[in-house]
Amino acid sequence: MTHPIHQSSQAKQLPRANQERRTLNYQETYICPVCRHGQIEALTLMDAFSCNFCRHIFTTNLREQSIHVEDSSQPMSWRWTGRNWQAANQPDVDLTVVIWLVGIALVILPPVLIWLPAQVYVPLEGSDRTWFPTFWVGLTFLTHFVFVTWLMVEHYQMPLYVSCKIRLRQWFERR
């Protein structure tokens, strides 16, 4: 009789063992590397794939087992590992550092520029609007943080963001 712990570990290993490595070809469907929700499949009479959910079009290189998004301004490509997609393009490290530094500066600098005069020109004691400088600094920080976060997510094309954006677009098209 096998121990229950061994049975559960064997059950977890079975699905993985059944997932055999397969090569990228035009006869099969694969999960979309952009939205991670839809399936990409070959376009008829073309050496390309398209997603049935996010509608992106991919060109393929079967020799290198890679695909590249053609309908985006971002140069995104992935390599097929036999089971899943792996990002093929290595981002430019210098550009990534610059983007993050500019993003941090856009979030921190405006609230500091508002906070500094509020500390120099303190509201009169007993005034009913002493809360306003703190509120304005907080609102400035929040709006800049949301703006920079949106730009970062749009730049890196995070799968959850792309999926939500597509679902919203489909919802608005139905209305």
SELO-477155 format. One record per atom (N, C-alpha, C, O): chain; x, y, z; residue in one letter; residue number from 1; atom name. Coordinates in pm, whole numbers. Example, Ala and Ser with C-alpha at 12.3 -4.5 7.8 and 13.67 -1.06 7.14 Angstrom:
2
  chaine       u       v       w  residu  num  atome
       A    1319    -569     780       A    1      N
       A    1230    -450     780       A    1     CA
       A    1320    -330     780       A    1      C
       A    1424    -332     846       A    1      O
       A    1285    -225     708       S    2      N
       A    1367    -106     714       S    2     CA
       A    1290       3     787       S    2      C
       A    1341     114     804       S    2      O
This chain:
175
  chaine       u       v       w  residu  num  atome
       A      85    -118       0       M    1      N
       A       0       0       0       M    1     CA
       A      89     124       0       M    1      C
       A     185     132      77       M    1      O
       A      57     219     -85       T    2      N
       A     138     340     -93       T    2     CA
       A      89     443       6       T    2      C
       A     -30     450      39       T    2      O
       A     179     521      51       H    3      N
       A     150     624     148       H    3     CA
       A      74     738      80       H    3      C
       A     101     767     -37       H    3      O
       A     -23     805     149       P    4      N
       A    -101     911      86       P    4     CA
       A     -15    1027      33       P    4      C
       A     -49    1088     -68       P    4      O
       A      94    1056      99       I    5      N
       A     180    1165      52       I    5     CA
       A     240    1128     -83       I    5      C
       A     248    1212    -172       I    5      O
       A     283    1002     -97       H    6      N
       A     341     958    -224       H    6     CA
       A     236     958    -335       H    6      C
       A     266     988    -450       H    6      O
       A     111     924    -300       Q    7      N
       A       5     925    -401       Q    7     CA
       A     -19    1065    -454       Q    7      C
       A     -35    1084    -575       Q    7      O
       A     -23    1164    -363       S    8      N
       A     -49    1300    -409       S    8     CA
       A      68    1354    -490       S    8      C
       A      46    1427    -587       S    8      O
       A     191    1320    -454       S    9      N
       A     305    1368    -533       S    9     CA
       A     310    1299    -668       S    9      C
       A     351    1360    -767       S    9      O
       A     268    1170    -675       Q   10      N
       A     263    1103    -803       Q   10     CA
       A     153    1163    -891       Q   10      C
       A     170    1173   -1012       Q   10      O
       A      41    1202    -831       A   11      N
       A     -67    1261    -907       A   11     CA
       A     -25    1396    -965       A   11      C
       A     -65    1433   -1075       A   11      O
       A      57    1470    -888       K   12      N
       A     104    1599    -938       K   12     CA
       A     206    1581   -1051       K   12      C
       A     215    1666   -1139       K   12      O
       A     281    1473   -1047       Q   13      N
       A     383    1450   -1148       Q   13     CA
       A     325    1397   -1278       Q   13      C
       A     385    1417   -1384       Q   13      O
       A     212    1329   -1273       L   14      N
       A     155    1270   -1393       L   14     CA
       A     120    1372   -1501       L   14      C
       A     157    1353   -1616       L   14      O
       A      49    1481   -1466       P   15      N
       A      18    1577   -1573       P   15     CA
       A     144    1636   -1636       P   15      C
       A     148    1659   -1757       P   15      O
       A     245    1659   -1557       R   16      N
       A     368    1715   -1611       R   16     CA
       A     438    1614   -1701       R   16      C
       A     495    1652   -1804       R   16      O
       A     434    1489   -1665       A   17      N
       A     496    1386   -1748       A   17     CA
       A     421    1371   -1880       A   17      C
       A     481    1340   -1983       A   17      O
       A     289    1393   -1876       N   18      N
       A     210    1383   -1998       N   18     CA
       A     233    1500   -2092       N   18      C
       A     204    1491   -2211       N   18      O
       A     286    1610   -2038       Q   19      N
       A     314    1726   -2123       Q   19     CA
       A     448    1701   -2193       Q   19      C
       A     554    1731   -2139       Q   19      O
       A     441    1648   -2310       E   20      N
       A     565    1623   -2383       E   20     CA
       A     610    1748   -2454       E   20      C
       A     529    1835   -2487       E   20      O
       A     738    1758   -2476       R   21      N
       A     793    1872   -2547       R   21     CA
       A     754    1862   -2694       R   21      C
       A     765    1755   -2754       R   21      O
       A     707    1971   -2750       R   22      N
       A     668    1971   -2889       R   22     CA
       A     733    2091   -2959       R   22      C
       A     762    2192   -2895       R   22      O
       A     754    2078   -3086       T   23      N
       A     817    2186   -3161       T   23     CA
       A     710    2281   -3215       T   23      C
       A     594    2243   -3233       T   23      O
       A     752    2402   -3240       L   24      N
       A     664    2503   -3296       L   24     CA
       A     637    2469   -3442       L   24      C
       A     730    2456   -3521       L   24      O
       A     509    2456   -3478       N   25      N
       A     472    2430   -3616       N   25     CA
       A     336    2492   -3644       N   25      C
       A     268    2537   -3553       N   25      O
       A     299    2495   -3770       Y   26      N
       A     175    2562   -3811       Y   26     CA
       A      50    2477   -3793       Y   26      C
       A     -61    2526   -3815       Y   26      O
       A      63    2352   -3755       Q   27      N
       A     -53    2264   -3742       Q   27     CA
       A    -114    2266   -3602       Q   27      C
       A    -226    2218   -3585       Q   27      O
       A     -45    2320   -3503       E   28      N
       A     -94    2317   -3366       E   28     CA
       A    -130    2457   -3318       E   28      C
       A     -95    2557   -3381       E   28      O
       A    -201    2462   -3206       T   29      N
       A    -233    2590   -3142       T   29     CA
       A    -150    2600   -3014       T   29      C
       A    -114    2500   -2953       T   29      O
       A    -122    2724   -2976       Y   30      N
       A     -40    2751   -2858       Y   30     CA
       A    -105    2865   -2780       Y   30      C
       A    -181    2943   -2836       Y   30      O
       A     -74    2874   -2652       I   31      N
       A    -126    2984   -2572       I   31     CA
       A     -58    3113   -2617       I   31      C
       A      61    3113   -2648       I   31      O
       A    -131    3222   -2620       C   32      N
       A     -78    3350   -2667       C   32     CA
       A      22    3405   -2564       C   32      C
       A     -12    3414   -2446       C   32      O
       A     143    3441   -2607       P   33      N
       A     241    3493   -2512       P   33     CA
       A     212    3637   -2469       P   33      C
       A     268    3683   -2369       P   33      O
       A     126    3709   -2540       V   34      N
       A      96    3847   -2504       V   34     CA
       A     -12    3851   -2396       V   34      C
       A      11    3903   -2287       V   34      O
       A    -129    3798   -2427       C   35      N
       A    -241    3806   -2332       C   35     CA
       A    -249    3686   -2238       C   35      C
       A    -313    3694   -2134       C   35      O
       A    -185    3577   -2274       R   36      N
       A    -185    3452   -2195       R   36     CA
       A    -326    3400   -2169       R   36      C
       A    -349    3324   -2075       R   36      O
       A    -419    3441   -2253       H   37      N
       A    -556    3393   -2239       H   37     CA
       A    -604    3322   -2365       H   37      C
       A    -664    3215   -2358       H   37      O
       A    -577    3383   -2478       G   38      N
       A    -622    3326   -2605       G   38     CA
       A    -526    3222   -2660       G   38      C
       A    -421    3195   -2602       G   38      O
       A    -565    3166   -2772       Q   39      N
       A    -483    3066   -2841       Q   39     CA
       A    -434    3126   -2973       Q   39      C
       A    -510    3193   -3044       Q   39      O
       A    -307    3102   -3006       I   40      N
       A    -259    3145   -3136       I   40     CA
       A    -260    3025   -3228       I   40      C
       A    -225    2913   -3189       I   40      O
       A    -299    3049   -3352       E   41      N
       A    -301    2944   -3452       E   41     CA
       A    -261    3004   -3585       E   41      C
       A    -265    3126   -3604       E   41      O
       A    -222    2919   -3677       A   42      N
       A    -171    2963   -3806       A   42     CA
       A    -281    3031   -3887       A   42      C
       A    -397    2988   -3886       A   42      O
       A    -243    3137   -3956       L   43      N
       A    -333    3203   -4050       L   43     CA
       A    -331    3126   -4181       L   43      C
       A    -226    3079   -4224       L   43      O
       A    -444    3113   -4243       T   44      N
       A    -454    3039   -4367       T   44     CA
       A    -369    3104   -4476       T   44      C
       A    -373    3225   -4496       T   44      O
       A    -292    3021   -4546       L   45      N
       A    -207    3062   -4657       L   45     CA
       A    -101    3165   -4619       L   45      C
       A     -54    3240   -4705       L   45      O
       A     -63    3169   -4492       M   46      N
       A      40    3263   -4447       M   46     CA
       A     134    3192   -4350       M   46      C
       A      95    3097   -4283       M   46      O
       A     256    3240   -4344       D   47      N
       A     351    3188   -4246       D   47     CA
       A     346    3275   -4121       D   47      C
       A     446    3335   -4082       D   47      O
       A     228    3281   -4060       A   48      N
       A     208    3366   -3944       A   48     CA
       A     101    3305   -3853       A   48      C
       A      23    3220   -3895       A   48      O
       A     100    3352   -3729       F   49      N
       A      -1    3312   -3631       F   49     CA
       A     -84    3434   -3594       F   49      C
       A     -41    3548   -3612       F   49      O
       A    -204    3408   -3541       S   50      N
       A    -284    3516   -3483       S   50     CA
       A    -354    3464   -3360       S   50      C
       A    -384    3345   -3349       S   50      O
       A    -381    3555   -3265       C   51      N
       A    -448    3518   -3140       C   51     CA
       A    -598    3538   -3157       C   51      C
       A    -643    3637   -3216       C   51      O
       A    -674    3444   -3106       N   52      N
       A    -820    3455   -3117       N   52     CA
       A    -880    3542   -3007       N   52      C
       A   -1001    3566   -3007       N   52      O
       A    -797    3590   -2913       F   53      N
       A    -847    3675   -2805       F   53     CA
       A    -801    3820   -2820       F   53      C
       A    -883    3911   -2825       F   53      O
       A    -669    3840   -2828       C   54      N
       A    -617    3978   -2837       C   54     CA
       A    -594    4024   -2980       C   54      C
       A    -565    4141   -3004       C   54      O
       A    -606    3934   -3075       R   55      N
       A    -598    3964   -3219       R   55     CA
       A    -461    4011   -3265       R   55      C
       A    -450    4074   -3371       R   55      O
       A    -356    3983   -3189       H   56      N
       A    -221    4016   -3235       H   56     CA
       A    -179    3920   -3346       H   56      C
       A    -223    3805   -3350       H   56      O
       A     -94    3968   -3436       I   57      N
       A     -41    3886   -3545       I   57     CA
       A     107    3864   -3521       I   57      C
       A     180    3958   -3489       I   57      O
       A     151    3740   -3535       F   58      N
       A     289    3702   -3508       F   58     CA
       A     351    3642   -3633       F   58      C
       A     289    3559   -3700       F   58      O
       A     472    3684   -3665       T   59      N
       A     549    3614   -3768       T   59     CA
       A     633    3509   -3698       T   59      C
       A     669    3524   -3581       T   59      O
       A     664    3403   -3769       T   60      N
       A     734    3292   -3706       T   60     CA
       A     867    3264   -3773       T   60      C
       A     887    3292   -3891       T   60      O
       A     956    3208   -3695       N   61      N
       A    1083    3157   -3745       N   61     CA
       A    1092    3015   -3690       N   61      C
       A    1137    2994   -3577       N   61      O
       A    1050    2917   -3769       L   62      N
       A    1044    2779   -3721       L   62     CA
       A    1182    2722   -3691       L   62      C
       A    1196    2638   -3602       L   62      O
       A    1283    2766   -3763       R   63      N
       A    1418    2715   -3739       R   63     CA
       A    1467    2756   -3599       R   63      C
       A    1528    2676   -3529       R   63      O
       A    1438    2881   -3560       E   64      N
       A    1479    2928   -3427       E   64     CA
       A    1372    2905   -3322       E   64      C
       A    1393    2933   -3204       E   64      O
       A    1254    2853   -3363       Q   65      N
       A    1142    2828   -3273       Q   65     CA
       A    1103    2958   -3201       Q   65      C
       A    1092    2961   -3079       Q   65      O
       A    1081    3063   -3278       S   66      N
       A    1047    3193   -3219       S   66     CA
       A     936    3261   -3298       S   66      C
       A     912    3231   -3415       S   66      O
       A     868    3353   -3230       I   67      N
       A     766    3436   -3293       I   67     CA
       A     793    3581   -3257       I   67      C
       A     858    3611   -3157       I   67      O
       A     740    3672   -3341       H   68      N
       A     760    3814   -3323       H   68     CA
       A     627    3885   -3349       H   68      C
       A     560    3855   -3448       H   68      O
       A     588    3978   -3262       V   69      N
       A     464    4053   -3281       V   69     CA
       A     486    4154   -3391       V   69      C
       A     583    4230   -3389       V   69      O
       A     396    4155   -3489       E   70      N
       A     410    4247   -3602       E   70     CA
       A     320    4369   -3592       E   70      C
       A     350    4472   -3654       E   70      O
       A     213    4362   -3516       D   71      N
       A     118    4473   -3513       D   71     CA
       A     130    4558   -3386       D   71      C
       A      30    4610   -3336       D   71      O
       A     251    4571   -3334       S   72      N
       A     275    4650   -3215       S   72     CA
       A     396    4739   -3235       S   72      C
       A     488    4705   -3310       S   72      O
       A     396    4852   -3169       S   73      N
       A     512    4941   -3178       S   73     CA
       A     627    4890   -3092       S   73      C
       A     742    4930   -3111       S   73      O
       A     597    4802   -2997       Q   74      N
       A     700    4743   -2912       Q   74     CA
       A     762    4622   -2983       Q   74      C
       A     688    4537   -3033       Q   74      O
       A     894    4612   -2989       P   75      N
       A     958    4495   -3050       P   75     CA
       A     956    4377   -2954       P   75      C
       A    1051    4358   -2877       P   75      O
       A     850    4298   -2957       M   76      N
       A     836    4184   -2866       M   76     CA
       A     851    4054   -2942       M   76      C
       A     792    4035   -3048       M   76      O
       A     932    3963   -2887       S   77      N
       A     945    3830   -2947       S   77     CA
       A     966    3728   -2836       S   77      C
       A    1011    3761   -2726       S   77      O
       A     931    3603   -2869       W   78      N
       A     940    3494   -2772       W   78     CA
       A     997    3371   -2840       W   78      C
       A     984    3352   -2961       W   78      O
       A    1062    3287   -2760       R   79      N
       A    1111    3157   -2806       R   79     CA
       A    1024    3048   -2744       R   79      C
       A     985    3056   -2628       R   79      O
       A     995    2947   -2825       W   80      N
       A     917    2833   -2778       W   80     CA
       A    1013    2733   -2715       W   80      C
       A    1107    2689   -2780       W   80      O
       A     989    2697   -2588       T   81      N
       A    1077    2604   -2517       T   81     CA
       A    1034    2460   -2531       T   81      C
       A    1104    2369   -2486       T   81      O
       A     921    2438   -2593       G   82      N
       A     867    2303   -2604       G   82     CA
       A     743    2288   -2519       G   82      C
       A     659    2201   -2546       G   82      O
       A     730    2371   -2416       R   83      N
       A     613    2368   -2329       R   83     CA
       A     551    2506   -2310       R   83      C
       A     429    2518   -2293       R   83      O
       A     634    2611   -2313       N   84      N
       A     583    2747   -2292       N   84     CA
       A     671    2849   -2363       N   84      C
       A     772    2813   -2424       N   84      O
       A     632    2976   -2354       W   85      N
       A     705    3083   -2420       W   85     CA
       A     803    3147   -2324       W   85      C
       A     776    3160   -2205       W   85      O
       A     918    3187   -2378       Q   86      N
       A    1019    3257   -2301       Q   86     CA
       A    1055    3384   -2379       Q   86      C
       A    1078    3378   -2500       Q   86      O
       A    1060    3497   -2311       A   87      N
       A    1091    3623   -2378       A   87     CA
       A    1227    3613   -2445       A   87      C
       A    1325    3573   -2382       A   87      O
       A    1232    3648   -2574       A   88      N
       A    1356    3635   -2651       A   88     CA
       A    1435    3764   -2654       A   88      C
       A    1558    3761   -2658       A   88      O
       A    1366    3876   -2654       N   89      N
       A    1439    4002   -2663       N   89     CA
       A    1483    4045   -2524       N   89      C
       A    1401    4059   -2433       N   89      O
       A    1610    4064   -2508       Q   90      N
       A    1664    4113   -2382       Q   90     CA
       A    1657    4265   -2385       Q   90      C
       A    1716    4327   -2473       Q   90      O
       A    1588    4325   -2291       P   91      N
       A    1575    4470   -2293       P   91     CA
       A    1711    4537   -2271       P   91      C
       A    1799    4484   -2203       P   91      O
       A    1724    4654   -2330       D   92      N
       A    1845    4733   -2312       D   92     CA
       A    1851    4779   -2167       D   92      C
       A    1766    4855   -2122       D   92      O
       A    1952    4733   -2093       V   93      N
       A    1961    4759   -1950       V   93     CA
       A    1973    4909   -1924       V   93      C
       A    1912    4960   -1830       V   93      O
       A    2051    4980   -2006       D   94      N
       A    2068    5123   -1985       D   94     CA
       A    1936    5196   -2002       D   94      C
       A    1905    5286   -1923       D   94      O
       A    1857    5160   -2102       L   95      N
       A    1728    5224   -2124       L   95     CA
       A    1632    5191   -2011       L   95      C
       A    1555    5278   -1969       L   95      O
       A    1634    5069   -1961       T   96      N
       A    1547    5031   -1850       T   96     CA
       A    1579    5111   -1726       T   96      C
       A    1488    5156   -1656       T   96      O
       A    1706    5131   -1696       V   97      N
       A    1746    5210   -1580       V   97     CA
       A    1699    5354   -1597       V   97      C
       A    1649    5414   -1502       V   97      O
       A    1715    5410   -1715       V   98      N
       A    1672    5547   -1742       V   98     CA
       A    1521    5559   -1725       V   98      C
       A    1473    5655   -1664       V   98      O
       A    1446    5463   -1777       I   99      N
       A    1300    5467   -1765       I   99     CA
       A    1259    5465   -1618       I   99      C
       A    1172    5542   -1577       I   99      O
       A    1320    5379   -1539       W  100      N
       A    1286    5370   -1397       W  100     CA
       A    1326    5498   -1323       W  100      C
       A    1252    5544   -1236       W  100      O
       A    1442    5555   -1354       L  101      N
       A    1484    5678   -1288       L  101     CA
       A    1391    5795   -1323       L  101      C
       A    1356    5874   -1235       L  101      O
       A    1353    5807   -1448       V  102      N
       A    1260    5912   -1488       V  102     CA
       A    1124    5891   -1421       V  102      C
       A    1061    5986   -1375       V  102      O
       A    1079    5766   -1415       G  103      N
       A     952    5736   -1348       G  103     CA
       A     954    5774   -1201       G  103      C
       A     858    5833   -1151       G  103      O
       A    1062    5741   -1132       I  104      N
       A    1073    5776    -989       I  104     CA
       A    1078    5928    -973       I  104      C
       A    1016    5982    -882       I  104      O
       A    1152    5996   -1061       A  105      N
       A    1159    6142   -1054       A  105     CA
       A    1022    6205   -1078       A  105      C
       A     987    6302   -1011       A  105      O
       A     944    6151   -1172       L  106      N
       A     811    6206   -1199       L  106     CA
       A     713    6183   -1084       L  106      C
       A     617    6258   -1068       L  106      O
       A     738    6080   -1005       V  107      N
       A     650    6054    -891       V  107     CA
       A     692    6137    -769       V  107      C
       A     606    6186    -696       V  107      O
       A     822    6153    -746       I  108      N
       A     872    6218    -625       I  108     CA
       A     885    6369    -639       I  108      C
       A     847    6443    -548       I  108      O
       A     937    6417    -751       L  109      N
       A     969    6559    -765       L  109     CA
       A     848    6653    -756       L  109      C
       A     856    6750    -681       L  109      O
       A     737    6632    -827       P  110      N
       A     624    6726    -816       P  110     CA
       A     567    6740    -674       P  110      C
       A     543    6852    -630       P  110      O
       A     545    6629    -600       P  111      N
       A     496    6649    -463       P  111     CA
       A     597    6724    -374       P  111      C
       A     557    6802    -288       P  111      O
       A     727    6700    -396       V  112      N
       A     827    6772    -317       V  112     CA
       A     823    6921    -351       V  112      C
       A     837    7005    -262       V  112      O
       A     805    6953    -479       L  113      N
       A     797    7094    -519       L  113     CA
       A     673    7164    -462       L  113      C
       A     673    7286    -446       L  113      O
       A     570    7088    -433       I  114      N
       A     451    7146    -370       I  114     CA
       A     466    7149    -218       I  114      C
       A     421    7242    -153       I  114      O
       A     530    7047    -162       W  115      N
       A     547    7037     -18       W  115     CA
       A     641    7146      35       W  115      C
       A     617    7203     141       W  115      O
       A     748    7176     -40       L  116      N
       A     848    7273       5       L  116     CA
       A     789    7413      29       L  116      C
       A     809    7467     137       L  116      O
       A     716    7472     -67       P  117      N
       A     656    7603     -37       P  117     CA
       A     552    7596      76       P  117      C
       A     534    7693     150       P  117      O
       A     484    7482      89       A  118      N
       A     387    7468     198       A  118     CA
       A     456    7469     334       A  118      C
       A     395    7507     433       A  118      O
       A     583    7427     339       Q  119      N
       A     659    7431     463       Q  119     CA
       A     718    7569     488       Q  119      C
       A     733    7610     603       Q  119      O
       A     750    7641     382       V  120      N
       A     806    7776     396       V  120     CA
       A     695    7875     429       V  120      C
       A     711    7957     519       V  120      O
       A     583    7868     359       Y  121      N
       A     470    7959     379       Y  121     CA
       A     359    7881     449       Y  121      C
       A     261    7840     387       Y  121      O
       A     376    7863     578       V  122      N
       A     283    7785     658       V  122     CA
       A     151    7862     672       V  122      C
       A     152    7983     692       V  122      O
       A      36    7791     660       P  123      N
       A     -93    7860     678       P  123     CA
       A    -105    7919     820       P  123      C
       A     -45    7867     914       P  123      O
       A    -180    8024     833       L  124      N
       A    -199    8089     963       L  124     CA
       A    -269    7994    1059       L  124      C
       A    -356    7916    1021       L  124      O
       A    -228    8004    1185       E  125      N
       A    -292    7922    1288       E  125     CA
       A    -437    7965    1303       E  125      C
       A    -469    8083    1301       E  125      O
       A    -522    7867    1316       G  126      N
       A    -664    7895    1331       G  126     CA
       A    -737    7905    1197       G  126      C
       A    -859    7920    1193       G  126      O
       A    -662    7896    1088       S  127      N
       A    -724    7901     956       S  127     CA
       A    -801    7771     933       S  127      C
       A    -760    7665     979       S  127      O
       A    -912    7780     861       D  128      N
       A    -992    7660     839       D  128     CA
       A    -942    7576     721       D  128      C
       A    -998    7470     693       D  128      O
       A    -838    7622     652       R  129      N
       A    -787    7546     538       R  129     CA
       A    -642    7500     559       R  129      C
       A    -565    7495     463       R  129      O
       A    -606    7466     680       T  130      N
       A    -470    7417     706       T  130     CA
       A    -450    7278     647       T  130      C
       A    -335    7236     628       T  130      O
       A    -554    7207     618       W  131      N
       A    -547    7072     561       W  131     CA
       A    -513    7074     412       W  131      C
       A    -467    6973     358       W  131      O
       A    -536    7187     345       F  132      N
       A    -524    7191     200       F  132     CA
       A    -384    7159     146       F  132      C
       A    -374    7083      50       F  132      O
       A    -274    7212     202       P  133      N
       A    -141    7176     149       P  133     CA
       A    -112    7026     156       P  133      C
       A     -57    6969      63       P  133      O
       A    -150    6964     267       T  134      N
       A    -129    6819     279       T  134     CA
       A    -213    6743     178       T  134      C
       A    -165    6648     115       T  134      O
       A    -337    6785     161       F  135      N
       A    -425    6723      63       F  135     CA
       A    -367    6739     -78       F  135      C
       A    -367    6644    -155       F  135      O
       A    -317    6857    -111       W  136      N
       A    -265    6884    -245       W  136     CA
       A    -139    6803    -273       W  136      C
       A    -121    6752    -384       W  136      O
       A     -51    6790    -174       V  137      N
       A      70    6708    -189       V  137     CA
       A      31    6562    -211       V  137      C
       A      86    6496    -299       V  137      O
       A     -63    6511    -132       G  138      N
       A    -109    6373    -147       G  138     CA
       A    -174    6348    -281       G  138      C
       A    -150    6245    -344       G  138      O
       A    -258    6441    -325       L  139      N
       A    -325    6427    -455       L  139     CA
       A    -224    6430    -569       L  139      C
       A    -236    6355    -666       L  139      O
       A    -124    6517    -559       T  140      N
       A     -20    6525    -662       T  140     CA
       A      59    6395    -667       T  140      C
       A      85    6342    -775       T  140      O
       A      96    6343    -551       F  141      N
       A     169    6216    -547       F  141     CA
       A      85    6105    -608       F  141      C
       A     135    6028    -690       F  141      O
       A     -41    6095    -569       L  142      N
       A    -127    5988    -617       L  142     CA
       A    -147    5994    -768       L  142      C
       A    -136    5892    -836       L  142      O
       A    -175    6112    -822       T  143      N
       A    -197    6122    -967       T  143     CA
       A     -70    6092   -1046       T  143      C
       A     -77    6026   -1149       T  143      O
       A      44    6140    -999       H  144      N
       A     169    6111   -1069       H  144     CA
       A     205    5963   -1058       H  144      C
       A     258    5905   -1153       H  144      O
       A     178    5903    -943       F  145      N
       A     206    5760    -925       F  145     CA
       A     120    5677   -1020       F  145      C
       A     169    5583   -1083       F  145      O
       A      -9    5710   -1030       V  146      N
       A     -98    5636   -1120       V  146     CA
       A     -54    5654   -1265       V  146      C
       A     -53    5557   -1342       V  146      O
       A     -17    5775   -1303       F  147      N
       A      27    5803   -1439       F  147     CA
       A     154    5725   -1474       F  147      C
       A     161    5663   -1580       F  147      O
       A     252    5727   -1387       V  148      N
       A     378    5656   -1413       V  148     CA
       A     357    5505   -1410       V  148      C
       A     417    5433   -1491       V  148      O
       A     273    5456   -1321       T  149      N
       A     243    5312   -1318       T  149     CA
       A     178    5269   -1448       T  149      C
       A     214    5165   -1504       T  149      O
       A      83    5347   -1497       W  150      N
       A      19    5316   -1625       W  150     CA
       A     122    5313   -1738       W  150      C
       A     119    5223   -1822       W  150      O
       A     212    5411   -1742       L  151      N
       A     314    5413   -1847       L  151     CA
       A     406    5291   -1839       L  151      C
       A     442    5234   -1942       L  151      O
       A     444    5251   -1718       M  152      N
       A     531    5134   -1703       M  152     CA
       A     461    5007   -1747       M  152      C
       A     520    4924   -1816       M  152      O
       A     336    4991   -1707       V  153      N
       A     261    4871   -1744       V  153     CA
       A     239    4869   -1895       V  153      C
       A     246    4763   -1957       V  153      O
       A     213    4983   -1953       E  154      N
       A     196    4991   -2099       E  154     CA
       A     328    4962   -2170       E  154      C
       A     328    4896   -2274       E  154      O
       A     438    5009   -2115       H  155      N
       A     568    4986   -2177       H  155     CA
       A     607    4838   -2172       H  155      C
       A     653    4782   -2272       H  155      O
       A     589    4775   -2056       Y  156      N
       A     630    4635   -2040       Y  156     CA
       A     523    4536   -2084       Y  156      C
       A     548    4416   -2084       Y  156      O
       A     405    4584   -2121       Q  157      N
       A     295    4499   -2170       Q  157     CA
       A     270    4381   -2076       Q  157      C
       A     279    4265   -2116       Q  157      O
       A     239    4411   -1951       M  158      N
       A     211    4308   -1851       M  158     CA
       A      88    4228   -1893       M  158      C
       A     -12    4286   -1935       M  158      O
       A      94    4095   -1883       P  159      N
       A     -16    4012   -1932       P  159     CA
       A    -152    4043   -1870       P  159      C
       A    -253    4045   -1940       P  159      O
       A    -156    4068   -1740       L  160      N
       A    -284    4099   -1675       L  160     CA
       A    -341    4229   -1729       L  160      C
       A    -461    4239   -1751       L  160      O
       A    -256    4329   -1751       Y  161      N
       A    -300    4456   -1806       Y  161     CA
       A    -353    4439   -1948       Y  161      C
       A    -459    4493   -1982       Y  161      O
       A    -281    4366   -2030       V  162      N
       A    -323    4344   -2169       V  162     CA
       A    -457    4270   -2172       V  162      C
       A    -546    4304   -2250       V  162      O
       A    -470    4169   -2089       S  163      N
       A    -594    4093   -2084       S  163     CA
       A    -712    4181   -2041       S  163      C
       A    -819    4174   -2101       S  163      O
       A    -692    4263   -1938       C  164      N
       A    -800    4352   -1893       C  164     CA
       A    -833    4455   -1999       C  164      C
       A    -950    4488   -2020       C  164      O
       A    -732    4507   -2067       K  165      N
       A    -755    4606   -2173       K  165     CA
       A    -838    4545   -2286       K  165      C
       A    -926    4611   -2341       K  165      O
       A    -809    4422   -2321       I  166      N
       A    -882    4354   -2429       I  166     CA
       A   -1025    4325   -2386       I  166      C
       A   -1119    4343   -2464       I  166      O
       A   -1042    4281   -2262       R  167      N
       A   -1178    4255   -2213       R  167     CA
       A   -1262    4382   -2210       R  167      C
       A   -1380    4379   -2246       R  167      O
       A   -1203    4494   -2169       L  168      N
       A   -1277    4621   -2171       L  168     CA
       A   -1313    4662   -2312       L  168      C
       A   -1425    4708   -2337       L  168      O
       A   -1221    4646   -2406       R  169      N
       A   -1250    4681   -2545       R  169     CA
       A   -1364    4595   -2598       R  169      C
       A   -1454    4646   -2666       R  169      O
       A   -1362    4465   -2568       Q  170      N
       A   -1469    4377   -2614       Q  170     CA
       A   -1602    4414   -2549       Q  170      C
       A   -1708    4406   -2612       Q  170      O
       A   -1597    4453   -2423       W  171      N
       A   -1720    4492   -2351       W  171     CA
       A   -1779    4618   -2413       W  171      C
       A   -1901    4627   -2431       W  171      O
       A   -1693    4717   -2447       F  172      N
       A   -1742    4840   -2509       F  172     CA
       A   -1794    4816   -2650       F  172      C
       A   -1887    4884   -2694       F  172      O
       A   -1736    4720   -2722       E  173      N
       A   -1784    4689   -2857       E  173     CA
       A   -1923    4627   -2853       E  173      C
       A   -2002    4647   -2945       E  173      O
       A   -1954    4554   -2748       R  174      N
       A   -2086    4491   -2735       R  174     CA
       A   -2194    4590   -2700       R  174      C
       A   -2311    4566   -2729       R  174      O
       A   -2159    4701   -2640       R  175      N
       A   -2259    4801   -2597       R  175     CA
       A   -2308    4881   -2711       R  175      C
       A   -2392    4969   -2693       R  175      O
